[in-house]
Amino acid sequence: MSKYIHKSHNVTVLIYHLVFPAKYRRTVIDETVDVVLKEVCLDIEKRDEVKLLEIGTDKDHVHFLVQSVPTYRVTKRVTMIKSLTAREVFK
């Protein structure tokens, strides 16, 4: 499932399960949004020290299984993922 992240002085296997509901639980996630969301997440993986192990969508929410290094706060990771995905999905 996940692999260890090796740094110069530590080894981590820190995994978060994040759930992002749509505003007012509206059914806004369809096939096109799903495709755009996964493309944006692949770009996030390339840019930052984060691995998105699994991405699951439903009609009104999105599940992420995220592996990261503990140098950044969880709130910073959540804000980064939410802002970048929302910007690309609502273009």
PDB file of N, CA, C and O in Angstrom:
ATOM      1  N   MET A   1       0.823  -1.181   0.000  1.00  0.00           N
ATOM      2  CA  MET A   1       0.000   0.000   0.000  1.00  0.00           C
ATOM      3  C   MET A   1       0.872   1.252   0.000  1.00  0.00           C
ATOM      4  O   MET A   1       0.874   1.992  -0.984  1.00  0.00           O
ATOM      5  N   SER A   2       1.594   1.501   1.050  1.00  0.00           N
ATOM      6  CA  SER A   2       2.451   2.674   1.095  1.00  0.00           C
ATOM      7  C   SER A   2       3.888   2.238   1.320  1.00  0.00           C
ATOM      8  O   SER A   2       4.151   1.133   1.796  1.00  0.00           O
ATOM      9  N   LYS A   3       4.793   3.103   0.979  1.00  0.00           N
ATOM     10  CA  LYS A   3       6.212   2.842   1.170  1.00  0.00           C
ATOM     11  C   LYS A   3       6.743   3.877   2.148  1.00  0.00           C
ATOM     12  O   LYS A   3       6.133   4.925   2.356  1.00  0.00           O
ATOM     13  N   TYR A   4       7.854   3.579   2.725  1.00  0.00           N
ATOM     14  CA  TYR A   4       8.488   4.511   3.637  1.00  0.00           C
ATOM     15  C   TYR A   4       9.097   5.667   2.856  1.00  0.00           C
ATOM     16  O   TYR A   4       9.589   5.488   1.743  1.00  0.00           O
ATOM     17  N   ILE A   5       9.057   6.850   3.450  1.00  0.00           N
ATOM     18  CA  ILE A   5       9.702   8.023   2.870  1.00  0.00           C
ATOM     19  C   ILE A   5      11.011   8.214   3.618  1.00  0.00           C
ATOM     20  O   ILE A   5      11.018   8.473   4.822  1.00  0.00           O
ATOM     21  N   HIS A   6      12.109   8.086   2.902  1.00  0.00           N
ATOM     22  CA  HIS A   6      13.432   8.192   3.509  1.00  0.00           C
ATOM     23  C   HIS A   6      13.992   9.594   3.312  1.00  0.00           C
ATOM     24  O   HIS A   6      14.092  10.082   2.186  1.00  0.00           O
ATOM     25  N   LYS A   7      14.351  10.230   4.408  1.00  0.00           N
ATOM     26  CA  LYS A   7      15.009  11.528   4.394  1.00  0.00           C
ATOM     27  C   LYS A   7      16.424  11.341   4.930  1.00  0.00           C
ATOM     28  O   LYS A   7      16.841  10.215   5.198  1.00  0.00           O
ATOM     29  N   SER A   8      17.150  12.416   5.086  1.00  0.00           N
ATOM     30  CA  SER A   8      18.537  12.297   5.521  1.00  0.00           C
ATOM     31  C   SER A   8      18.673  11.800   6.960  1.00  0.00           C
ATOM     32  O   SER A   8      19.635  11.102   7.283  1.00  0.00           O
ATOM     33  N   HIS A   9      17.719  12.153   7.826  1.00  0.00           N
ATOM     34  CA  HIS A   9      17.831  11.748   9.219  1.00  0.00           C
ATOM     35  C   HIS A   9      16.607  11.013   9.756  1.00  0.00           C
ATOM     36  O   HIS A   9      16.547  10.737  10.954  1.00  0.00           O
ATOM     37  N   ASN A  10      15.649  10.692   8.928  1.00  0.00           N
ATOM     38  CA  ASN A  10      14.479   9.993   9.435  1.00  0.00           C
ATOM     39  C   ASN A  10      13.791   9.192   8.341  1.00  0.00           C
ATOM     40  O   ASN A  10      14.047   9.369   7.150  1.00  0.00           O
ATOM     41  N   VAL A  11      12.921   8.318   8.779  1.00  0.00           N
ATOM     42  CA  VAL A  11      12.093   7.520   7.890  1.00  0.00           C
ATOM     43  C   VAL A  11      10.663   7.645   8.399  1.00  0.00           C
ATOM     44  O   VAL A  11      10.402   7.442   9.585  1.00  0.00           O
ATOM     45  N   THR A  12       9.730   7.981   7.497  1.00  0.00           N
ATOM     46  CA  THR A  12       8.359   8.191   7.938  1.00  0.00           C
ATOM     47  C   THR A  12       7.384   7.386   7.103  1.00  0.00           C
ATOM     48  O   THR A  12       7.630   7.073   5.938  1.00  0.00           O
ATOM     49  N   VAL A  13       6.272   7.063   7.735  1.00  0.00           N
ATOM     50  CA  VAL A  13       5.135   6.481   7.034  1.00  0.00           C
ATOM     51  C   VAL A  13       3.880   7.092   7.678  1.00  0.00           C
ATOM     52  O   VAL A  13       3.165   6.433   8.434  1.00  0.00           O
ATOM     53  N   LEU A  14       3.636   8.365   7.356  1.00  0.00           N
ATOM     54  CA  LEU A  14       2.553   9.148   7.925  1.00  0.00           C
ATOM     55  C   LEU A  14       1.442   9.244   6.887  1.00  0.00           C
ATOM     56  O   LEU A  14       1.631   9.821   5.816  1.00  0.00           O
ATOM     57  N   ILE A  15       0.279   8.672   7.213  1.00  0.00           N
ATOM     58  CA  ILE A  15      -0.820   8.610   6.250  1.00  0.00           C
ATOM     59  C   ILE A  15      -2.055   9.290   6.847  1.00  0.00           C
ATOM     60  O   ILE A  15      -2.417   9.052   7.999  1.00  0.00           O
ATOM     61  N   TYR A  16      -2.695  10.144   6.033  1.00  0.00           N
ATOM     62  CA  TYR A  16      -3.908  10.848   6.434  1.00  0.00           C
ATOM     63  C   TYR A  16      -5.064  10.395   5.551  1.00  0.00           C
ATOM     64  O   TYR A  16      -4.889  10.156   4.356  1.00  0.00           O
ATOM     65  N   HIS A  17      -6.244  10.281   6.151  1.00  0.00           N
ATOM     66  CA  HIS A  17      -7.468  10.046   5.387  1.00  0.00           C
ATOM     67  C   HIS A  17      -8.265  11.341   5.450  1.00  0.00           C
ATOM     68  O   HIS A  17      -8.752  11.722   6.514  1.00  0.00           O
ATOM     69  N   LEU A  18      -8.399  12.017   4.313  1.00  0.00           N
ATOM     70  CA  LEU A  18      -9.084  13.304   4.249  1.00  0.00           C
ATOM     71  C   LEU A  18     -10.377  13.147   3.465  1.00  0.00           C
ATOM     72  O   LEU A  18     -10.406  12.476   2.433  1.00  0.00           O
ATOM     73  N   VAL A  19     -11.437  13.760   3.947  1.00  0.00           N
ATOM     74  CA  VAL A  19     -12.728  13.748   3.267  1.00  0.00           C
ATOM     75  C   VAL A  19     -13.140  15.192   3.039  1.00  0.00           C
ATOM     76  O   VAL A  19     -13.251  15.970   3.986  1.00  0.00           O
ATOM     77  N   PHE A  20     -13.368  15.549   1.777  1.00  0.00           N
ATOM     78  CA  PHE A  20     -13.784  16.894   1.419  1.00  0.00           C
ATOM     79  C   PHE A  20     -15.213  16.848   0.896  1.00  0.00           C
ATOM     80  O   PHE A  20     -15.432  16.405  -0.231  1.00  0.00           O
ATOM     81  N   PRO A  21     -16.192  17.294   1.680  1.00  0.00           N
ATOM     82  CA  PRO A  21     -17.573  17.323   1.182  1.00  0.00           C
ATOM     83  C   PRO A  21     -17.799  18.549   0.303  1.00  0.00           C
ATOM     84  O   PRO A  21     -17.127  19.569   0.457  1.00  0.00           O
ATOM     85  N   ALA A  22     -18.748  18.436  -0.616  1.00  0.00           N
ATOM     86  CA  ALA A  22     -19.137  19.586  -1.430  1.00  0.00           C
ATOM     87  C   ALA A  22     -19.980  20.528  -0.578  1.00  0.00           C
ATOM     88  O   ALA A  22     -20.583  20.114   0.412  1.00  0.00           O
ATOM     89  N   LYS A  23     -20.015  21.773  -0.965  1.00  0.00           N
ATOM     90  CA  LYS A  23     -20.758  22.758  -0.188  1.00  0.00           C
ATOM     91  C   LYS A  23     -22.240  22.396  -0.170  1.00  0.00           C
ATOM     92  O   LYS A  23     -22.838  22.151  -1.217  1.00  0.00           O
ATOM     93  N   TYR A  24     -22.816  22.366   1.000  1.00  0.00           N
ATOM     94  CA  TYR A  24     -24.204  21.995   1.232  1.00  0.00           C
ATOM     95  C   TYR A  24     -24.523  20.580   0.757  1.00  0.00           C
ATOM     96  O   TYR A  24     -25.684  20.247   0.520  1.00  0.00           O
ATOM     97  N   ARG A  25     -23.486  19.748   0.619  1.00  0.00           N
ATOM     98  CA  ARG A  25     -23.641  18.347   0.183  1.00  0.00           C
ATOM     99  C   ARG A  25     -24.381  18.230  -1.153  1.00  0.00           C
ATOM    100  O   ARG A  25     -25.149  17.292  -1.367  1.00  0.00           O
ATOM    101  N   ARG A  26     -24.145  19.179  -2.032  1.00  0.00           N
ATOM    102  CA  ARG A  26     -24.767  19.127  -3.356  1.00  0.00           C
ATOM    103  C   ARG A  26     -24.098  18.057  -4.193  1.00  0.00           C
ATOM    104  O   ARG A  26     -22.921  17.756  -3.998  1.00  0.00           O
ATOM    105  N   THR A  27     -24.840  17.483  -5.123  1.00  0.00           N
ATOM    106  CA  THR A  27     -24.275  16.465  -6.004  1.00  0.00           C
ATOM    107  C   THR A  27     -23.656  17.164  -7.210  1.00  0.00           C
ATOM    108  O   THR A  27     -24.330  17.419  -8.209  1.00  0.00           O
ATOM    109  N   VAL A  28     -22.361  17.471  -7.104  1.00  0.00           N
ATOM    110  CA  VAL A  28     -21.670  18.224  -8.147  1.00  0.00           C
ATOM    111  C   VAL A  28     -20.538  17.431  -8.794  1.00  0.00           C
ATOM    112  O   VAL A  28     -19.988  17.866  -9.806  1.00  0.00           O
ATOM    113  N   ILE A  29     -20.186  16.300  -8.243  1.00  0.00           N
ATOM    114  CA  ILE A  29     -19.045  15.549  -8.757  1.00  0.00           C
ATOM    115  C   ILE A  29     -19.550  14.509  -9.756  1.00  0.00           C
ATOM    116  O   ILE A  29     -20.293  13.592  -9.406  1.00  0.00           O
ATOM    117  N   ASP A  30     -19.125  14.679 -11.010  1.00  0.00           N
ATOM    118  CA  ASP A  30     -19.487  13.736 -12.059  1.00  0.00           C
ATOM    119  C   ASP A  30     -18.210  13.234 -12.725  1.00  0.00           C
ATOM    120  O   ASP A  30     -17.120  13.419 -12.183  1.00  0.00           O
ATOM    121  N   GLU A  31     -18.328  12.608 -13.884  1.00  0.00           N
ATOM    122  CA  GLU A  31     -17.169  12.007 -14.562  1.00  0.00           C
ATOM    123  C   GLU A  31     -16.119  13.052 -14.959  1.00  0.00           C
ATOM    124  O   GLU A  31     -14.923  12.811 -14.793  1.00  0.00           O
ATOM    125  N   THR A  32     -16.547  14.200 -15.476  1.00  0.00           N
ATOM    126  CA  THR A  32     -15.580  15.212 -15.907  1.00  0.00           C
ATOM    127  C   THR A  32     -14.832  15.807 -14.715  1.00  0.00           C
ATOM    128  O   THR A  32     -13.622  16.023 -14.784  1.00  0.00           O
ATOM    129  N   VAL A  33     -15.542  16.069 -13.635  1.00  0.00           N
ATOM    130  CA  VAL A  33     -14.894  16.586 -12.430  1.00  0.00           C
ATOM    131  C   VAL A  33     -13.928  15.549 -11.873  1.00  0.00           C
ATOM    132  O   VAL A  33     -12.848  15.902 -11.399  1.00  0.00           O
ATOM    133  N   ASP A  34     -14.303  14.284 -11.924  1.00  0.00           N
ATOM    134  CA  ASP A  34     -13.449  13.202 -11.431  1.00  0.00           C
ATOM    135  C   ASP A  34     -12.140  13.141 -12.208  1.00  0.00           C
ATOM    136  O   ASP A  34     -11.076  12.981 -11.610  1.00  0.00           O
ATOM    137  N   VAL A  35     -12.201  13.265 -13.514  1.00  0.00           N
ATOM    138  CA  VAL A  35     -11.001  13.215 -14.351  1.00  0.00           C
ATOM    139  C   VAL A  35     -10.100  14.416 -14.074  1.00  0.00           C
ATOM    140  O   VAL A  35      -8.889  14.256 -13.921  1.00  0.00           O
ATOM    141  N   VAL A  36     -10.676  15.615 -14.009  1.00  0.00           N
ATOM    142  CA  VAL A  36      -9.895  16.824 -13.737  1.00  0.00           C
ATOM    143  C   VAL A  36      -9.266  16.749 -12.352  1.00  0.00           C
ATOM    144  O   VAL A  36      -8.116  17.148 -12.169  1.00  0.00           O
ATOM    145  N   LEU A  37     -10.002  16.248 -11.390  1.00  0.00           N
ATOM    146  CA  LEU A  37      -9.501  16.127 -10.021  1.00  0.00           C
ATOM    147  C   LEU A  37      -8.289  15.210  -9.941  1.00  0.00           C
ATOM    148  O   LEU A  37      -7.314  15.526  -9.258  1.00  0.00           O
ATOM    149  N   LYS A  38      -8.343  14.091 -10.626  1.00  0.00           N
ATOM    150  CA  LYS A  38      -7.219  13.156 -10.600  1.00  0.00           C
ATOM    151  C   LYS A  38      -6.007  13.705 -11.335  1.00  0.00           C
ATOM    152  O   LYS A  38      -4.878  13.447 -10.918  1.00  0.00           O
ATOM    153  N   GLU A  39      -6.203  14.457 -12.421  1.00  0.00           N
ATOM    154  CA  GLU A  39      -5.081  15.080 -13.127  1.00  0.00           C
ATOM    155  C   GLU A  39      -4.392  16.134 -12.262  1.00  0.00           C
ATOM    156  O   GLU A  39      -3.165  16.217 -12.226  1.00  0.00           O
ATOM    157  N   VAL A  40      -5.189  16.931 -11.572  1.00  0.00           N
ATOM    158  CA  VAL A  40      -4.628  17.956 -10.695  1.00  0.00           C
ATOM    159  C   VAL A  40      -3.850  17.306  -9.553  1.00  0.00           C
ATOM    160  O   VAL A  40      -2.794  17.804  -9.162  1.00  0.00           O
ATOM    161  N   CYS A  41      -4.352  16.220  -9.026  1.00  0.00           N
ATOM    162  CA  CYS A  41      -3.676  15.534  -7.922  1.00  0.00           C
ATOM    163  C   CYS A  41      -2.351  14.925  -8.374  1.00  0.00           C
ATOM    164  O   CYS A  41      -1.399  14.886  -7.594  1.00  0.00           O
ATOM    165  N   LEU A  42      -2.271  14.458  -9.596  1.00  0.00           N
ATOM    166  CA  LEU A  42      -0.998  13.962 -10.110  1.00  0.00           C
ATOM    167  C   LEU A  42       0.018  15.099 -10.236  1.00  0.00           C
ATOM    168  O   LEU A  42       1.208  14.896  -9.994  1.00  0.00           O
ATOM    169  N   ASP A  43      -0.442  16.284 -10.612  1.00  0.00           N
ATOM    170  CA  ASP A  43       0.453  17.444 -10.673  1.00  0.00           C
ATOM    171  C   ASP A  43       0.925  17.850  -9.276  1.00  0.00           C
ATOM    172  O   ASP A  43       2.076  18.250  -9.103  1.00  0.00           O
ATOM    173  N   ILE A  44       0.052  17.751  -8.292  1.00  0.00           N
ATOM    174  CA  ILE A  44       0.427  18.078  -6.919  1.00  0.00           C
ATOM    175  C   ILE A  44       1.508  17.123  -6.433  1.00  0.00           C
ATOM    176  O   ILE A  44       2.454  17.540  -5.764  1.00  0.00           O
ATOM    177  N   GLU A  45       1.372  15.852  -6.762  1.00  0.00           N
ATOM    178  CA  GLU A  45       2.382  14.864  -6.364  1.00  0.00           C
ATOM    179  C   GLU A  45       3.749  15.193  -6.940  1.00  0.00           C
ATOM    180  O   GLU A  45       4.764  15.043  -6.259  1.00  0.00           O
ATOM    181  N   LYS A  46       3.782  15.639  -8.184  1.00  0.00           N
ATOM    182  CA  LYS A  46       5.057  15.952  -8.832  1.00  0.00           C
ATOM    183  C   LYS A  46       5.719  17.171  -8.207  1.00  0.00           C
ATOM    184  O   LYS A  46       6.945  17.226  -8.108  1.00  0.00           O
ATOM    185  N   ARG A  47       4.917  18.158  -7.780  1.00  0.00           N
ATOM    186  CA  ARG A  47       5.454  19.408  -7.257  1.00  0.00           C
ATOM    187  C   ARG A  47       5.872  19.339  -5.801  1.00  0.00           C
ATOM    188  O   ARG A  47       6.924  19.868  -5.441  1.00  0.00           O
ATOM    189  N   ASP A  48       5.083  18.704  -4.960  1.00  0.00           N
ATOM    190  CA  ASP A  48       5.292  18.748  -3.514  1.00  0.00           C
ATOM    191  C   ASP A  48       5.703  17.388  -2.982  1.00  0.00           C
ATOM    192  O   ASP A  48       5.654  16.381  -3.688  1.00  0.00           O
ATOM    193  N   GLU A  49       6.110  17.381  -1.714  1.00  0.00           N
ATOM    194  CA  GLU A  49       6.485  16.133  -1.046  1.00  0.00           C
ATOM    195  C   GLU A  49       5.245  15.462  -0.480  1.00  0.00           C
ATOM    196  O   GLU A  49       5.085  15.357   0.736  1.00  0.00           O
ATOM    197  N   VAL A  50       4.389  15.020  -1.347  1.00  0.00           N
ATOM    198  CA  VAL A  50       3.146  14.383  -0.934  1.00  0.00           C
ATOM    199  C   VAL A  50       2.830  13.280  -1.933  1.00  0.00           C
ATOM    200  O   VAL A  50       3.059  13.432  -3.133  1.00  0.00           O
ATOM    201  N   LYS A  51       2.308  12.182  -1.434  1.00  0.00           N
ATOM    202  CA  LYS A  51       1.862  11.095  -2.297  1.00  0.00           C
ATOM    203  C   LYS A  51       0.383  10.874  -2.042  1.00  0.00           C
ATOM    204  O   LYS A  51      -0.033  10.659  -0.904  1.00  0.00           O
ATOM    205  N   LEU A  52      -0.398  10.928  -3.086  1.00  0.00           N
ATOM    206  CA  LEU A  52      -1.822  10.650  -2.965  1.00  0.00           C
ATOM    207  C   LEU A  52      -2.015   9.182  -3.308  1.00  0.00           C
ATOM    208  O   LEU A  52      -2.054   8.808  -4.480  1.00  0.00           O
ATOM    209  N   LEU A  53      -2.133   8.361  -2.286  1.00  0.00           N
ATOM    210  CA  LEU A  53      -2.189   6.918  -2.476  1.00  0.00           C
ATOM    211  C   LEU A  53      -3.490   6.491  -3.138  1.00  0.00           C
ATOM    212  O   LEU A  53      -3.485   5.647  -4.035  1.00  0.00           O
ATOM    213  N   GLU A  54      -4.606   7.069  -2.702  1.00  0.00           N
ATOM    214  CA  GLU A  54      -5.900   6.744  -3.301  1.00  0.00           C
ATOM    215  C   GLU A  54      -6.761   7.988  -3.347  1.00  0.00           C
ATOM    216  O   GLU A  54      -6.705   8.837  -2.458  1.00  0.00           O
ATOM    217  N   ILE A  55      -7.566   8.081  -4.410  1.00  0.00           N
ATOM    218  CA  ILE A  55      -8.523   9.166  -4.565  1.00  0.00           C
ATOM    219  C   ILE A  55      -9.857   8.523  -4.918  1.00  0.00           C
ATOM    220  O   ILE A  55      -9.976   7.823  -5.924  1.00  0.00           O
ATOM    221  N   GLY A  56     -10.845   8.765  -4.091  1.00  0.00           N
ATOM    222  CA  GLY A  56     -12.171   8.205  -4.338  1.00  0.00           C
ATOM    223  C   GLY A  56     -13.205   9.307  -4.364  1.00  0.00           C
ATOM    224  O   GLY A  56     -13.191  10.197  -3.513  1.00  0.00           O
ATOM    225  N   THR A  57     -14.107   9.257  -5.338  1.00  0.00           N
ATOM    226  CA  THR A  57     -15.134  10.284  -5.437  1.00  0.00           C
ATOM    227  C   THR A  57     -16.509   9.655  -5.309  1.00  0.00           C
ATOM    228  O   THR A  57     -16.736   8.514  -5.713  1.00  0.00           O
ATOM    229  N   ASP A  58     -17.410  10.423  -4.743  1.00  0.00           N
ATOM    230  CA  ASP A  58     -18.821  10.089  -4.695  1.00  0.00           C
ATOM    231  C   ASP A  58     -19.552  11.302  -5.257  1.00  0.00           C
ATOM    232  O   ASP A  58     -18.905  12.255  -5.692  1.00  0.00           O
ATOM    233  N   LYS A  59     -20.848  11.293  -5.259  1.00  0.00           N
ATOM    234  CA  LYS A  59     -21.574  12.410  -5.861  1.00  0.00           C
ATOM    235  C   LYS A  59     -21.422  13.708  -5.086  1.00  0.00           C
ATOM    236  O   LYS A  59     -21.507  14.791  -5.664  1.00  0.00           O
ATOM    237  N   ASP A  60     -21.197  13.606  -3.774  1.00  0.00           N
ATOM    238  CA  ASP A  60     -21.158  14.825  -2.979  1.00  0.00           C
ATOM    239  C   ASP A  60     -19.919  14.964  -2.093  1.00  0.00           C
ATOM    240  O   ASP A  60     -19.863  15.884  -1.276  1.00  0.00           O
ATOM    241  N   HIS A  61     -18.938  14.091  -2.225  1.00  0.00           N
ATOM    242  CA  HIS A  61     -17.699  14.231  -1.461  1.00  0.00           C
ATOM    243  C   HIS A  61     -16.556  13.472  -2.122  1.00  0.00           C
ATOM    244  O   HIS A  61     -16.764  12.629  -2.994  1.00  0.00           O
ATOM    245  N   VAL A  62     -15.328  13.801  -1.677  1.00  0.00           N
ATOM    246  CA  VAL A  62     -14.116  13.195  -2.224  1.00  0.00           C
ATOM    247  C   VAL A  62     -13.278  12.678  -1.061  1.00  0.00           C
ATOM    248  O   VAL A  62     -13.126  13.359  -0.048  1.00  0.00           O
ATOM    249  N   HIS A  63     -12.738  11.476  -1.209  1.00  0.00           N
ATOM    250  CA  HIS A  63     -11.842  10.883  -0.219  1.00  0.00           C
ATOM    251  C   HIS A  63     -10.415  10.893  -0.763  1.00  0.00           C
ATOM    252  O   HIS A  63     -10.185  10.561  -1.926  1.00  0.00           O
ATOM    253  N   PHE A  64      -9.468  11.273   0.079  1.00  0.00           N
ATOM    254  CA  PHE A  64      -8.057  11.225  -0.255  1.00  0.00           C
ATOM    255  C   PHE A  64      -7.333  10.410   0.800  1.00  0.00           C
ATOM    256  O   PHE A  64      -7.594  10.561   1.993  1.00  0.00           O
ATOM    257  N   LEU A  65      -6.429   9.550   0.368  1.00  0.00           N
ATOM    258  CA  LEU A  65      -5.502   8.877   1.260  1.00  0.00           C
ATOM    259  C   LEU A  65      -4.134   9.448   0.937  1.00  0.00           C
ATOM    260  O   LEU A  65      -3.562   9.149  -0.112  1.00  0.00           O
ATOM    261  N   VAL A  66      -3.606  10.274   1.839  1.00  0.00           N
ATOM    262  CA  VAL A  66      -2.425  11.088   1.578  1.00  0.00           C
ATOM    263  C   VAL A  66      -1.277  10.626   2.457  1.00  0.00           C
ATOM    264  O   VAL A  66      -1.447  10.432   3.661  1.00  0.00           O
ATOM    265  N   GLN A  67      -0.106  10.448   1.851  1.00  0.00           N
ATOM    266  CA  GLN A  67       1.106  10.161   2.600  1.00  0.00           C
ATOM    267  C   GLN A  67       2.026  11.363   2.454  1.00  0.00           C
ATOM    268  O   GLN A  67       2.237  11.869   1.351  1.00  0.00           O
ATOM    269  N   SER A  68       2.575  11.817   3.588  1.00  0.00           N
ATOM    270  CA  SER A  68       3.371  13.029   3.580  1.00  0.00           C
ATOM    271  C   SER A  68       4.472  12.943   4.614  1.00  0.00           C
ATOM    272  O   SER A  68       4.482  12.052   5.464  1.00  0.00           O
ATOM    273  N   VAL A  69       5.396  13.879   4.530  1.00  0.00           N
ATOM    274  CA  VAL A  69       6.441  13.995   5.545  1.00  0.00           C
ATOM    275  C   VAL A  69       5.934  14.950   6.631  1.00  0.00           C
ATOM    276  O   VAL A  69       5.139  15.844   6.343  1.00  0.00           O
ATOM    277  N   PRO A  70       6.383  14.771   7.863  1.00  0.00           N
ATOM    278  CA  PRO A  70       5.839  15.594   8.960  1.00  0.00           C
ATOM    279  C   PRO A  70       6.451  16.989   9.077  1.00  0.00           C
ATOM    280  O   PRO A  70       6.365  17.598  10.143  1.00  0.00           O
ATOM    281  N   THR A  71       7.058  17.508   8.027  1.00  0.00           N
ATOM    282  CA  THR A  71       7.633  18.852   8.095  1.00  0.00           C
ATOM    283  C   THR A  71       6.566  19.936   7.976  1.00  0.00           C
ATOM    284  O   THR A  71       6.780  21.062   8.426  1.00  0.00           O
ATOM    285  N   TYR A  72       5.420  19.613   7.378  1.00  0.00           N
ATOM    286  CA  TYR A  72       4.329  20.568   7.241  1.00  0.00           C
ATOM    287  C   TYR A  72       3.145  20.138   8.088  1.00  0.00           C
ATOM    288  O   TYR A  72       2.932  18.951   8.331  1.00  0.00           O
ATOM    289  N   ARG A  73       2.382  21.120   8.532  1.00  0.00           N
ATOM    290  CA  ARG A  73       1.180  20.824   9.313  1.00  0.00           C
ATOM    291  C   ARG A  73       0.115  20.201   8.418  1.00  0.00           C
ATOM    292  O   ARG A  73       0.115  20.390   7.202  1.00  0.00           O
ATOM    293  N   VAL A  74      -0.784  19.461   9.039  1.00  0.00           N
ATOM    294  CA  VAL A  74      -1.871  18.835   8.285  1.00  0.00           C
ATOM    295  C   VAL A  74      -2.766  19.911   7.681  1.00  0.00           C
ATOM    296  O   VAL A  74      -3.237  19.763   6.554  1.00  0.00           O
ATOM    297  N   THR A  75      -3.002  20.976   8.411  1.00  0.00           N
ATOM    298  CA  THR A  75      -3.860  22.038   7.885  1.00  0.00           C
ATOM    299  C   THR A  75      -3.267  22.691   6.640  1.00  0.00           C
ATOM    300  O   THR A  75      -4.004  23.099   5.743  1.00  0.00           O
ATOM    301  N   LYS A  76      -1.946  22.791   6.584  1.00  0.00           N
ATOM    302  CA  LYS A  76      -1.317  23.353   5.388  1.00  0.00           C
ATOM    303  C   LYS A  76      -1.511  22.423   4.193  1.00  0.00           C
ATOM    304  O   LYS A  76      -1.779  22.888   3.085  1.00  0.00           O
ATOM    305  N   ARG A  77      -1.379  21.125   4.407  1.00  0.00           N
ATOM    306  CA  ARG A  77      -1.600  20.154   3.322  1.00  0.00           C
ATOM    307  C   ARG A  77      -3.048  20.198   2.839  1.00  0.00           C
ATOM    308  O   ARG A  77      -3.309  20.187   1.636  1.00  0.00           O
ATOM    309  N   VAL A  78      -3.984  20.246   3.781  1.00  0.00           N
ATOM    310  CA  VAL A  78      -5.401  20.284   3.417  1.00  0.00           C
ATOM    311  C   VAL A  78      -5.712  21.545   2.630  1.00  0.00           C
ATOM    312  O   VAL A  78      -6.396  21.486   1.608  1.00  0.00           O
ATOM    313  N   THR A  79      -5.223  22.673   3.089  1.00  0.00           N
ATOM    314  CA  THR A  79      -5.461  23.931   2.392  1.00  0.00           C
ATOM    315  C   THR A  79      -4.870  23.907   0.990  1.00  0.00           C
ATOM    316  O   THR A  79      -5.495  24.383   0.043  1.00  0.00           O
ATOM    317  N   MET A  80      -3.671  23.358   0.854  1.00  0.00           N
ATOM    318  CA  MET A  80      -3.026  23.292  -0.452  1.00  0.00           C
ATOM    319  C   MET A  80      -3.825  22.410  -1.415  1.00  0.00           C
ATOM    320  O   MET A  80      -4.062  22.792  -2.561  1.00  0.00           O
ATOM    321  N   ILE A  81      -4.238  21.232  -0.948  1.00  0.00           N
ATOM    322  CA  ILE A  81      -4.983  20.314  -1.818  1.00  0.00           C
ATOM    323  C   ILE A  81      -6.333  20.916  -2.198  1.00  0.00           C
ATOM    324  O   ILE A  81      -6.727  20.866  -3.364  1.00  0.00           O
ATOM    325  N   LYS A  82      -7.045  21.487  -1.224  1.00  0.00           N
ATOM    326  CA  LYS A  82      -8.360  22.058  -1.502  1.00  0.00           C
ATOM    327  C   LYS A  82      -8.283  23.237  -2.455  1.00  0.00           C
ATOM    328  O   LYS A  82      -9.099  23.345  -3.370  1.00  0.00           O
ATOM    329  N   SER A  83      -7.313  24.121  -2.255  1.00  0.00           N
ATOM    330  CA  SER A  83      -7.254  25.310  -3.098  1.00  0.00           C
ATOM    331  C   SER A  83      -6.859  24.974  -4.526  1.00  0.00           C
ATOM    332  O   SER A  83      -7.442  25.508  -5.470  1.00  0.00           O
ATOM    333  N   LEU A  84      -5.879  24.097  -4.696  1.00  0.00           N
ATOM    334  CA  LEU A  84      -5.447  23.759  -6.054  1.00  0.00           C
ATOM    335  C   LEU A  84      -6.494  22.958  -6.813  1.00  0.00           C
ATOM    336  O   LEU A  84      -6.704  23.195  -8.003  1.00  0.00           O
ATOM    337  N   THR A  85      -7.146  22.024  -6.157  1.00  0.00           N
ATOM    338  CA  THR A  85      -8.169  21.237  -6.853  1.00  0.00           C
ATOM    339  C   THR A  85      -9.390  22.086  -7.162  1.00  0.00           C
ATOM    340  O   THR A  85      -9.960  21.962  -8.246  1.00  0.00           O
ATOM    341  N   ALA A  86      -9.810  22.947  -6.237  1.00  0.00           N
ATOM    342  CA  ALA A  86     -10.986  23.780  -6.484  1.00  0.00           C
ATOM    343  C   ALA A  86     -10.734  24.765  -7.617  1.00  0.00           C
ATOM    344  O   ALA A  86     -11.622  25.025  -8.429  1.00  0.00           O
ATOM    345  N   ARG A  87      -9.521  25.315  -7.672  1.00  0.00           N
ATOM    346  CA  ARG A  87      -9.195  26.274  -8.723  1.00  0.00           C
ATOM    347  C   ARG A  87      -9.291  25.630 -10.105  1.00  0.00           C
ATOM    348  O   ARG A  87      -9.801  26.244 -11.042  1.00  0.00           O
ATOM    349  N   GLU A  88      -8.807  24.405 -10.235  1.00  0.00           N
ATOM    350  CA  GLU A  88      -8.812  23.732 -11.532  1.00  0.00           C
ATOM    351  C   GLU A  88     -10.179  23.159 -11.892  1.00  0.00           C
ATOM    352  O   GLU A  88     -10.556  23.145 -13.064  1.00  0.00           O
ATOM    353  N   VAL A  89     -10.915  22.690 -10.903  1.00  0.00           N
ATOM    354  CA  VAL A  89     -12.216  22.082 -11.183  1.00  0.00           C
ATOM    355  C   VAL A  89     -13.212  23.145 -11.634  1.00  0.00           C
ATOM    356  O   VAL A  89     -14.015  22.898 -12.534  1.00  0.00           O
ATOM    357  N   PHE A  90     -13.168  24.321 -11.020  1.00  0.00           N
ATOM    358  CA  PHE A  90     -14.161  25.345 -11.345  1.00  0.00           C
ATOM    359  C   PHE A  90     -13.710  26.324 -12.408  1.00  0.00           C
ATOM    360  O   PHE A  90     -14.261  27.422 -12.492  1.00  0.00           O
ATOM    361  N   LYS A  91     -12.730  25.971 -13.223  1.00  0.00           N
ATOM    362  CA  LYS A  91     -12.324  26.816 -14.357  1.00  0.00           C
ATOM    363  C   LYS A  91     -13.359  26.796 -15.437  1.00  0.00           C
ATOM    364  O   LYS A  91     -13.190  27.448 -16.467  1.00  0.00           O
TER     365      LYS A  91
END
